[in-house]
Amino acid sequence: MHVMLDLETYGVRPGSVIRSIGAVTFDPNDITAKQQEFYINVDHDSCMEAGLTVDHSTFLWWQSQLPEAKELVTKDAVPLKDALSAFRQWFAVNDGLQVWSQGANFDSVLLEAAMIAAKGYAPWKFYNVRDTRTVYEIAGFDTSTIPREGVHHYAVDDCKHQIKCIHAALEKMVIDAMSMNKEVSHGP
């Protein structure tokens, strides 16, 4: 199963404090496939105890975000080890295989670093990590053409938006390929 992953953090480098973990299962070939959601907020102090750090500029950036987003990432926070264990269990129960994120060097990398800091492990194989932005670029797809729903920086809503964008980019690639095949078969 494909899993879209999104983190909210206090930094942009491996070893940053994790504020929340969101994930949604999806089928890249079927926009109507049933999706399973995962969401959990992570206790700040437990991240610091594991050796994760806060980037000052990211902390300031969070101060400028909408109140809904800031409130959502603080409710019912659990210790880092418990959050990571719950995610690994959810990933396994949902037959997670490929893990997608918005950027090859962010969500999956930061989550794996947090798992290592907490003496855990990532539930995916390194070769099953996928990047949405690569697909968008190859497809020549502009993500701003997909209306945004939900709360920005609420990890599950971010995952759902990224899934819609992946489906649209893949559909564009199919349409473009069909158009090219028509041109080739009809000739000049």
NORGIZI-V508924 format. One line per field, one symbol per residue. phi: phi as a letter, one per 30 degrees, with the letter a starting at -180 (. if undefined). Layout:
phi->???
This chain:
phi->.dbdcbccbclccejddccabbabdacdcbdcddcccbaaccdeddddddjdbcdeddededdcddeedddddcdhdceeeddddddeddeddchebdccadjdcbeddddddddddcicbddcdedcdbbddddedddiccdddcedcicdicedddeddddeddedddddddddddddddddddid
